[in-house]
């Protein structure tokens, strides 16, 4: 996708320098900075501080983290330790563990002369697969938007939450992929972009990337979606997910559950877009999903550009106040109209997912 008219992906390997390149998303939308990851510690830190974020992208970053670990020290002990530290860097998104487990399985029994090349090729394949999966999610989701447009004969208003755009994946995005495909086909779309407190991924990232693709969008406070649905100003909700259970329950950025409730009450279709790497086939009860609790400073402080064009962080809460910063919530399958995957669209249920992914 595009930034300043140039095509980018979110992560790539520089063969000449033997480093992993990422777009530092903590600096967006005010600064566009490409950063080098030189070690597995750099990869772990990038995931923890959210220089990279979004379930598919942190999975890809973890895969490249294994490559960087091997480049530093190809002893099995160091690789195993690095794999465990990568998995622990953020607990909720299943793609991270999926990618590390896939890398470790691929490298099992490989001798030291082959291991680096094999690891690098596998990490690249994980990225290539995700890009293709997200493109297919868009092709499948486009059918839903087309149907709404054919019935409405006017702009399709789509509400999304957080950033499930190309910045959260390798390219295309999940929730945004159908939007990009609709736009490229000439279907008029407008996106209601939830601000997504506390890190404002909607305002800082989703709106940013939509602007770069010249797709009309409007940032709204997180609590605004309900009244827009009551006013019939939302035709469809499309969100992403960090972990979807085999029964169709969806774990996504905090606030998703409330949007699903509002959509259900107002008969607005509520779809979740995801690649198969985001499906958790093991956990059966949503209560067992590890919900990340992040530093309360993400709530109590905000960042922005000051008068001297510098990024500045300021306190907005009373100095003695406490805050709790849960990063995710769970939307029960009964509130999900359908799951948009790379293999097609299905109901949010075990039977539905099983038919697609035998």
C-alpha positions as a Markdown table, in Angstrom:
| # | Residue | x | y | z |
|---|---|---|---|---|
| 1 | Unk | 0.0 | 0.0 | 0.0 |
| 2 | Unk | 1.0 | 3.7 | -0.3 |
| 3 | Unk | 2.7 | 6.3 | 1.9 |
| 4 | Unk | 3.5 | 9.6 | 0.2 |
| 5 | Unk | 2.7 | 7.9 | -3.1 |
| 6 | Unk | 5.3 | 5.2 | -2.7 |
| 7 | Unk | 4.5 | 1.5 | -2.2 |
| 8 | Unk | 5.5 | -0.1 | 1.1 |
| 9 | Unk | 5.1 | -3.2 | 3.1 |
| 10 | Unk | 5.3 | -3.1 | 6.9 |
| 11 | Unk | 8.3 | -5.3 | 7.4 |
| 12 | Unk | 11.1 | -6.6 | 5.1 |
| 13 | Unk | 14.6 | -8.1 | 5.3 |
| 14 | Unk | 17.6 | -6.1 | 4.0 |
| 15 | Unk | 19.9 | -8.6 | 2.4 |
| 16 | Unk | 22.9 | -6.3 | 2.2 |
| 17 | Unk | 22.9 | -5.2 | 5.8 |
| 18 | Unk | 21.3 | -8.4 | 7.2 |
| 19 | Unk | 18.8 | -6.4 | 9.2 |
| 20 | Unk | 15.0 | -6.4 | 9.5 |
| 21 | Unk | 13.3 | -3.1 | 8.4 |
| 22 | Unk | 10.1 | -1.9 | 10.0 |
| 23 | Unk | 7.9 | 1.2 | 9.9 |
| 24 | Unk | 8.0 | 2.6 | 13.4 |
| 25 | Unk | 4.3 | 2.9 | 14.1 |
| 26 | Unk | 4.8 | 4.8 | 17.4 |
| 27 | Unk | 5.8 | 7.8 | 15.4 |
| 28 | Unk | 2.9 | 7.8 | 13.0 |
| 29 | Unk | 1.0 | 9.9 | 11.8 |
| 30 | Unk | 3.4 | 12.8 | 12.6 |
| 31 | Unk | 6.7 | 11.2 | 11.5 |
| 32 | Unk | 7.4 | 8.4 | 9.0 |
| 33 | Unk | 10.5 | 6.5 | 10.2 |
| 34 | Unk | 11.9 | 3.3 | 8.9 |
| 35 | Unk | 13.8 | 1.5 | 11.7 |
| 36 | Unk | 16.4 | -1.3 | 11.7 |
| 37 | Unk | 16.0 | -4.3 | 13.9 |
| 38 | Unk | 19.5 | -5.7 | 14.4 |
| 39 | Unk | 18.9 | -8.3 | 17.1 |
| 40 | Unk | 16.3 | -10.5 | 18.6 |
| 41 | Unk | 16.1 | -8.1 | 21.6 |
| 42 | Unk | 15.3 | -5.3 | 19.1 |
| 43 | Unk | 12.5 | -7.5 | 17.7 |
| 44 | Unk | 11.1 | -8.2 | 21.2 |
| 45 | Unk | 11.2 | -4.6 | 22.1 |
| 46 | Unk | 9.5 | -3.5 | 18.9 |
| 47 | Unk | 6.6 | -5.9 | 19.7 |
| 48 | Unk | 6.4 | -4.8 | 23.4 |
| 49 | Unk | 6.4 | -1.0 | 22.8 |
| 50 | Unk | 4.2 | -1.4 | 19.7 |
| 51 | Unk | 6.6 | -0.1 | 17.1 |
| 52 | Unk | 5.0 | -3.0 | 15.3 |
| 53 | Unk | 1.4 | -4.0 | 16.2 |
| 54 | Unk | -1.5 | -5.9 | 14.8 |
| 55 | Unk | -1.7 | -9.7 | 15.2 |
| 56 | Unk | -0.4 | -10.7 | 11.7 |
| 57 | Unk | 2.5 | -8.2 | 11.8 |
| 58 | Unk | 3.7 | -9.1 | 15.3 |
| 59 | Unk | 3.7 | -12.8 | 14.1 |
| 60 | Unk | 5.8 | -11.8 | 11.1 |
| 61 | Unk | 8.1 | -9.8 | 13.4 |
| 62 | Unk | 8.5 | -12.7 | 15.7 |
| 63 | Unk | 9.4 | -15.0 | 12.7 |
| 64 | Unk | 12.1 | -12.5 | 11.7 |
| 65 | Unk | 13.1 | -12.3 | 15.4 |
| 66 | Unk | 14.1 | -16.0 | 15.2 |
| 67 | Unk | 16.2 | -15.2 | 12.1 |
| 68 | Unk | 18.0 | -12.4 | 14.0 |
| 69 | Unk | 18.5 | -14.8 | 17.0 |
| 70 | Unk | 20.2 | -17.3 | 14.7 |
| 71 | Unk | 22.3 | -14.6 | 13.2 |
| 72 | Unk | 23.6 | -13.7 | 16.6 |
| 73 | Unk | 24.1 | -17.2 | 18.1 |
| 74 | Unk | 22.9 | -20.4 | 16.4 |
| 75 | Unk | 23.2 | -22.5 | 19.5 |
| 76 | Unk | 20.0 | -24.4 | 20.2 |
| 77 | Unk | 19.9 | -23.1 | 23.7 |
| 78 | Unk | 19.9 | -19.4 | 22.6 |
| 79 | Unk | 17.4 | -20.0 | 19.9 |
| 80 | Unk | 15.0 | -21.8 | 22.3 |
| 81 | Unk | 15.4 | -19.0 | 24.9 |
| 82 | Unk | 14.8 | -16.3 | 22.2 |
| 83 | Unk | 11.6 | -18.2 | 21.0 |
| 84 | Unk | 10.2 | -18.2 | 24.5 |
| 85 | Unk | 10.9 | -14.5 | 25.1 |
| 86 | Unk | 9.3 | -13.7 | 21.7 |
| 87 | Unk | 6.2 | -15.6 | 22.7 |
| 88 | Unk | 6.0 | -13.8 | 26.0 |
| 89 | Unk | 6.4 | -10.3 | 24.5 |
| 90 | Unk | 2.7 | -9.9 | 24.0 |
| 91 | Unk | 0.3 | -12.5 | 25.3 |
| 92 | Unk | -3.1 | -12.0 | 23.6 |
| 93 | Unk | -2.5 | -12.2 | 19.8 |
| 94 | Unk | -2.3 | -15.8 | 18.8 |
| 95 | Unk | -0.4 | -15.1 | 15.6 |
| 96 | Unk | 2.8 | -14.5 | 17.6 |
| 97 | Unk | 3.0 | -17.9 | 19.1 |
| 98 | Unk | 1.7 | -19.5 | 15.9 |
| 99 | Unk | 4.6 | -17.9 | 13.9 |
| 100 | Unk | 7.3 | -18.8 | 16.5 |
| 101 | Unk | 6.0 | -22.4 | 16.7 |
| 102 | Unk | 6.0 | -22.7 | 12.9 |
| 103 | Unk | 9.6 | -21.4 | 12.7 |
| 104 | Unk | 10.8 | -23.8 | 15.4 |
| 105 | Unk | 9.1 | -26.7 | 13.8 |
| 106 | Unk | 10.7 | -25.9 | 10.5 |
| 107 | Unk | 14.1 | -25.6 | 12.1 |
| 108 | Unk | 13.9 | -28.8 | 14.1 |
| 109 | Unk | 16.9 | -31.0 | 13.4 |
| 110 | Unk | 18.5 | -28.6 | 10.9 |
| 111 | Unk | 22.3 | -28.3 | 11.2 |
| 112 | Unk | 24.2 | -25.0 | 11.7 |
| 113 | Unk | 25.3 | -24.7 | 8.1 |
| 114 | Unk | 21.7 | -24.6 | 6.7 |
| 115 | Unk | 19.7 | -23.1 | 9.6 |
| 116 | Unk | 20.0 | -19.4 | 8.8 |
| 117 | Unk | 18.9 | -19.7 | 5.2 |
| 118 | Unk | 16.0 | -22.0 | 6.0 |
| 119 | Unk | 14.9 | -19.6 | 8.8 |
| 120 | Unk | 15.0 | -16.6 | 6.6 |
| 121 | Unk | 13.1 | -18.3 | 3.8 |
| 122 | Unk | 10.4 | -19.5 | 6.2 |
| 123 | Unk | 10.0 | -16.0 | 7.7 |
| 124 | Unk | 9.6 | -14.6 | 4.2 |
| 125 | Unk | 7.1 | -17.3 | 3.4 |
| 126 | Unk | 5.1 | -16.3 | 6.5 |
| 127 | Unk | 5.0 | -12.7 | 5.2 |
| 128 | Unk | 4.1 | -13.7 | 1.6 |
| 129 | Unk | 1.3 | -16.0 | 2.9 |
| 130 | Unk | -0.2 | -13.2 | 5.1 |
| 131 | Unk | -0.1 | -10.8 | 2.2 |
| 132 | Unk | -2.0 | -13.2 | -0.1 |
| 133 | Unk | -4.4 | -14.2 | 2.7 |
| 134 | Unk | -5.2 | -10.5 | 3.3 |
| 135 | Unk | -5.7 | -9.9 | -0.4 |
| 136 | Unk | -8.2 | -12.8 | -0.5 |
| 137 | Unk | -10.0 | -11.5 | 2.6 |
| 138 | Unk | -10.5 | -8.3 | 0.6 |
| 139 | Unk | -11.8 | -10.2 | -2.5 |
| 140 | Unk | -14.3 | -12.2 | -0.3 |
| 141 | Unk | -15.4 | -9.2 | 1.7 |
| 142 | Unk | -15.9 | -7.1 | -1.4 |
| 143 | Unk | -19.0 | -9.2 | -2.2 |
| 144 | Unk | -20.7 | -7.9 | 1.0 |
| 145 | Unk | -19.9 | -4.3 | 0.2 |
| 146 | Unk | -21.0 | -4.7 | -3.4 |
| 147 | Unk | -24.3 | -6.2 | -2.3 |
| 148 | Unk | -25.0 | -3.2 | 0.1 |
| 149 | Unk | -24.1 | -0.8 | -2.7 |
| 150 | Unk | -26.3 | -2.5 | -5.3 |
| 151 | Unk | -29.3 | -2.2 | -2.9 |
| 152 | Unk | -28.5 | 1.3 | -1.6 |
| 153 | Unk | -27.2 | 2.9 | -4.8 |
| 154 | Unk | -25.3 | 5.3 | -2.7 |
| 155 | Unk | -22.1 | 5.6 | -0.6 |
| 156 | Unk | -21.5 | 2.6 | 1.7 |
| 157 | Unk | -20.8 | 3.8 | 5.2 |
| 158 | Unk | -18.4 | 1.4 | 7.1 |
| 159 | Unk | -17.5 | 1.6 | 10.7 |
| 160 | Unk | -14.3 | 0.0 | 11.9 |
| 161 | Unk | -12.4 | -0.1 | 15.2 |
| 162 | Unk | -8.7 | 0.2 | 16.1 |
| 163 | Unk | -6.4 | -0.5 | 13.1 |
| 164 | Unk | -6.9 | -3.7 | 11.2 |
| 165 | Unk | -5.4 | -2.0 | 8.2 |
| 166 | Unk | -2.3 | -2.8 | 6.1 |
| 167 | Unk | -0.2 | -1.3 | 8.9 |
| 168 | Unk | -1.4 | -4.2 | 11.1 |
| 169 | Unk | -0.5 | -6.9 | 8.6 |
| 170 | Unk | 2.1 | -7.1 | 5.8 |
| 171 | Unk | -0.1 | -5.5 | 3.1 |
| 172 | Unk | -3.8 | -4.9 | 2.5 |
| 173 | Unk | -5.0 | -5.4 | 6.1 |
| 174 | Unk | -7.9 | -7.5 | 7.3 |
| 175 | Unk | -10.8 | -5.2 | 8.0 |
| 176 | Unk | -9.6 | -2.7 | 5.5 |
| 177 | Unk | -8.9 | -5.1 | 2.7 |
| 178 | Unk | -12.5 | -5.3 | 1.5 |
| 179 | Unk | -12.6 | -1.5 | 1.7 |
| 180 | Unk | -9.5 | -1.1 | -0.4 |
| 181 | Unk | -10.9 | -3.5 | -3.0 |
| 182 | Unk | -14.2 | -1.7 | -3.1 |
| 183 | Unk | -12.4 | 1.6 | -3.6 |
| 184 | Unk | -10.3 | 0.2 | -6.4 |
| 185 | Unk | -13.4 | -1.1 | -8.1 |
| 186 | Unk | -15.0 | 2.4 | -8.0 |
| 187 | Unk | -17.6 | 1.7 | -5.3 |
| 188 | Unk | -18.1 | 4.9 | -3.2 |
| 189 | Unk | -17.2 | 4.1 | 0.4 |
| 190 | Unk | -16.9 | 6.2 | 3.5 |
| 191 | Unk | -15.3 | 4.9 | 6.7 |
| 192 | Unk | -16.2 | 5.9 | 10.3 |
| 193 | Unk | -12.9 | 5.5 | 12.1 |
| 194 | Unk | -13.2 | 4.9 | 15.8 |
| 195 | Unk | -10.5 | 6.9 | 17.6 |
| 196 | Unk | -9.7 | 3.8 | 19.7 |
| 197 | Unk | -8.4 | 5.1 | 23.0 |
| 198 | Unk | -6.1 | 4.8 | 24.7 |
| 199 | Unk | -3.4 | 4.4 | 22.0 |
| 200 | Unk | -5.6 | 6.0 | 19.3 |
| 201 | Unk | -4.7 | 3.4 | 16.6 |
| 202 | Unk | -7.8 | 4.4 | 14.7 |
| 203 | Unk | -7.1 | 8.1 | 14.6 |
| 204 | Unk | -3.3 | 7.7 | 14.2 |
| 205 | Unk | -3.1 | 4.7 | 11.9 |
| 206 | Unk | -6.4 | 3.8 | 10.2 |
| 207 | Unk | -7.3 | 7.3 | 9.2 |
| 208 | Unk | -3.7 | 7.9 | 8.1 |
| 209 | Unk | -3.5 | 5.0 | 5.8 |
| 210 | Unk | -7.0 | 5.7 | 4.4 |
| 211 | Unk | -5.9 | 9.3 | 3.7 |
| 212 | Unk | -2.9 | 8.0 | 1.8 |
| 213 | Unk | -5.2 | 5.8 | -0.4 |
| 214 | Unk | -7.6 | 8.8 | -0.8 |
| 215 | Unk | -10.5 | 7.0 | 0.8 |
| 216 | Unk | -13.0 | 9.3 | 2.5 |
| 217 | Unk | -13.1 | 8.8 | 6.3 |
| 218 | Unk | -14.1 | 10.6 | 9.4 |
| 219 | Unk | -12.6 | 10.0 | 12.9 |
| 220 | Unk | -15.1 | 9.7 | 15.7 |
| 221 | Unk | -14.9 | 9.2 | 19.4 |
| 222 | Unk | -15.2 | 5.6 | 20.5 |
| 223 | Unk | -18.7 | 6.2 | 22.0 |
| 224 | Unk | -20.1 | 7.8 | 18.8 |
| 225 | Unk | -20.8 | 4.6 | 16.8 |
| 226 | Unk | -24.0 | 3.8 | 18.7 |
| 227 | Unk | -25.9 | 7.0 | 17.8 |
| 228 | Unk | -24.6 | 6.8 | 14.2 |
| 229 | Unk | -26.2 | 3.3 | 14.0 |
| 230 | Unk | -29.4 | 4.6 | 15.5 |
| 231 | Unk | -29.5 | 7.3 | 12.8 |
| 232 | Unk | -28.9 | 4.7 | 10.0 |
| 233 | Unk | -25.6 | 6.2 | 9.2 |
| 234 | Unk | -23.7 | 2.9 | 9.4 |
| 235 | Unk | -24.3 | 0.3 | 6.8 |
| 236 | Unk | -21.8 | -2.3 | 8.1 |
| 237 | Unk | -19.2 | -2.8 | 10.8 |
| 238 | Unk | -16.0 | -4.6 | 9.8 |
| 239 | Unk | -13.3 | -5.2 | 12.5 |
| 240 | Unk | -10.2 | -7.3 | 12.9 |
| 241 | Unk | -9.3 | -9.8 | 15.6 |
| 242 | Unk | -6.2 | -10.8 | 17.6 |
| 243 | Unk | -7.5 | -14.2 | 18.4 |
| 244 | Unk | -10.7 | -16.0 | 17.3 |
| 245 | Unk | -11.7 | -19.2 | 19.1 |
| 246 | Unk | -12.9 | -22.2 | 17.2 |
| 247 | Unk | -16.5 | -21.5 | 18.5 |
| 248 | Unk | -16.5 | -18.1 | 16.8 |
| 249 | Unk | -15.8 | -15.9 | 19.9 |
| 250 | Unk | -13.7 | -12.9 | 18.9 |
| 251 | Unk | -11.0 | -11.3 | 21.0 |
| 252 | Unk | -10.1 | -7.8 | 19.6 |
| 253 | Unk | -9.1 | -4.4 | 20.7 |
| 254 | Unk | -11.0 | -3.1 | 23.8 |
| 255 | Unk | -14.3 | -1.5 | 22.8 |
| 256 | Unk | -15.1 | -4.0 | 20.0 |
| 257 | Unk | -17.6 | -5.8 | 22.2 |
| 258 | Unk | -19.6 | -2.6 | 22.8 |
| 259 | Unk | -19.7 | -1.9 | 19.0 |
| 260 | Unk | -21.0 | -5.4 | 18.4 |
| 261 | Unk | -23.8 | -4.8 | 21.0 |
| 262 | Unk | -24.8 | -1.5 | 19.4 |
| 263 | Unk | -24.8 | -3.2 | 15.9 |
| 264 | Unk | -26.9 | -6.0 | 17.2 |
| 265 | Unk | -29.4 | -3.6 | 18.7 |
| 266 | Unk | -29.7 | -1.7 | 15.5 |
| 267 | Unk | -29.6 | -4.6 | 13.0 |
| 268 | Unk | -26.3 | -3.5 | 11.5 |
| 269 | Unk | -24.2 | -6.3 | 10.1 |
| 270 | Unk | -21.1 | -6.9 | 12.2 |
| 271 | Unk | -18.3 | -8.8 | 10.4 |
| 272 | Unk | -14.9 | -9.8 | 11.6 |
| 273 | Unk | -12.0 | -10.2 | 9.1 |
| 274 | Unk | -9.2 | -12.6 | 9.8 |
| 275 | Unk | -6.5 | -14.8 | 8.3 |
| 276 | Unk | -6.5 | -18.5 | 9.5 |
| 277 | Unk | -3.3 | -17.8 | 11.5 |
| 278 | Unk | -5.5 | -15.9 | 13.9 |
| 279 | Unk | -7.7 | -18.9 | 14.8 |
| 280 | Unk | -7.1 | -20.5 | 18.1 |
| 281 | Unk | -8.1 | -24.2 | 17.8 |
| 282 | Unk | -7.0 | -25.0 | 21.4 |
| 283 | Unk | -8.7 | -22.7 | 23.8 |
| 284 | Unk | -12.4 | -23.5 | 24.1 |
| 285 | Unk | -13.6 | -20.9 | 26.7 |
| 286 | Unk | -13.1 | -17.2 | 26.2 |
| 287 | Unk | -12.4 | -16.8 | 29.9 |
| 288 | Unk | -9.1 | -18.6 | 29.2 |
| 289 | Unk | -7.8 | -16.1 | 26.7 |
| 290 | Unk | -4.9 | -14.1 | 28.2 |
| 291 | Unk | -6.0 | -10.5 | 28.2 |
| 292 | Unk | -3.1 | -8.1 | 28.1 |
| 293 | Unk | -3.1 | -5.3 | 30.7 |
| 294 | Unk | -0.8 | -2.5 | 29.6 |
| 295 | Unk | 0.8 | 0.4 | 31.4 |
| 296 | Unk | -1.8 | 2.8 | 32.8 |
| 297 | Unk | 0.3 | 5.7 | 31.4 |
| 298 | Unk | -1.2 | 4.9 | 28.0 |
| 299 | Unk | -4.4 | 6.2 | 29.5 |
| 300 | Unk | -3.2 | 9.0 | 31.6 |
| 301 | Unk | -0.9 | 10.6 | 29.0 |
| 302 | Unk | -1.4 | 11.6 | 25.4 |
| 303 | Unk | 1.1 | 12.4 | 22.6 |
| 304 | Unk | 0.8 | 15.0 | 20.0 |
| 305 | Unk | 2.7 | 17.7 | 18.1 |
| 306 | Unk | 3.5 | 20.9 | 20.0 |
| 307 | Unk | 4.0 | 24.4 | 18.6 |
| 308 | Unk | 7.6 | 23.6 | 17.7 |
| 309 | Unk | 6.6 | 20.6 | 15.7 |
| 310 | Unk | 8.0 | 18.2 | 18.3 |
| 311 | Unk | 6.2 | 15.1 | 19.6 |
| 312 | Unk | 5.3 | 15.7 | 23.2 |
| 313 | Unk | 3.6 | 13.6 | 25.9 |
| 314 | Unk | 1.4 | 15.3 | 28.4 |
| 315 | Unk | -0.6 | 14.2 | 31.5 |
| 316 | Unk | -4.4 | 14.6 | 31.2 |
| 317 | Unk | -5.6 | 12.9 | 34.4 |
| 318 | Unk | -5.5 | 14.2 | 38.0 |
| 319 | Unk | -2.1 | 13.4 | 39.4 |
| 320 | Unk | -3.4 | 11.2 | 42.2 |
| 321 | Unk | -5.8 | 9.2 | 40.0 |
| 322 | Unk | -5.4 | 5.5 | 39.2 |
| 323 | Unk | -6.2 | 3.9 | 35.9 |
| 324 | Unk | -6.7 | 0.4 | 34.5 |
| 325 | Unk | -5.7 | -0.3 | 30.9 |
| 326 | Unk | -7.1 | -3.6 | 29.6 |
| 327 | Unk | -6.1 | -3.9 | 25.9 |
| 328 | Unk | -8.7 | -6.3 | 24.6 |
| 329 | Unk | -12.2 | -7.6 | 25.1 |
| 330 | Unk | -14.2 | -10.6 | 23.8 |
| 331 | Unk | -17.2 | -10.5 | 21.5 |
| 332 | Unk | -19.4 | -13.6 | 21.8 |
| 333 | Unk | -20.0 | -15.4 | 18.5 |
| 334 | Unk | -23.8 | -14.7 | 18.7 |
| 335 | Unk | -23.1 | -11.0 | 18.0 |
| 336 | Unk | -20.9 | -11.7 | 14.9 |
| 337 | Unk | -22.8 | -11.7 | 11.6 |
| 338 | Unk | -19.9 | -13.6 | 9.9 |
| 339 | Unk | -16.2 | -14.2 | 9.7 |
| 340 | Unk | -14.4 | -13.0 | 6.5 |
| 341 | Unk | -11.4 | -15.3 | 5.9 |
| 342 | Unk | -9.0 | -16.0 | 3.1 |
| 343 | Unk | -11.0 | -19.1 | 2.2 |
| 344 | Unk | -14.4 | -17.4 | 2.2 |
| 345 | Unk | -17.1 | -16.1 | 4.5 |
| 346 | Unk | -18.6 | -18.2 | 7.2 |
| 347 | Unk | -20.8 | -18.0 | 10.3 |
| 348 | Unk | -19.0 | -17.5 | 13.6 |
| 349 | Unk | -19.3 | -21.1 | 14.8 |
| 350 | Unk | -17.2 | -24.3 | 15.1 |
| 351 | Unk | -19.1 | -25.9 | 12.3 |
| 352 | Unk | -18.6 | -22.9 | 10.0 |
| 353 | Unk | -14.9 | -22.7 | 10.6 |
| 354 | Unk | -14.5 | -26.5 | 10.4 |
| 355 | Unk | -16.1 | -26.5 | 6.9 |
| 356 | Unk | -13.5 | -23.9 | 5.7 |
| 357 | Unk | -10.5 | -25.2 | 7.5 |
| 358 | Unk | -10.7 | -29.0 | 7.6 |
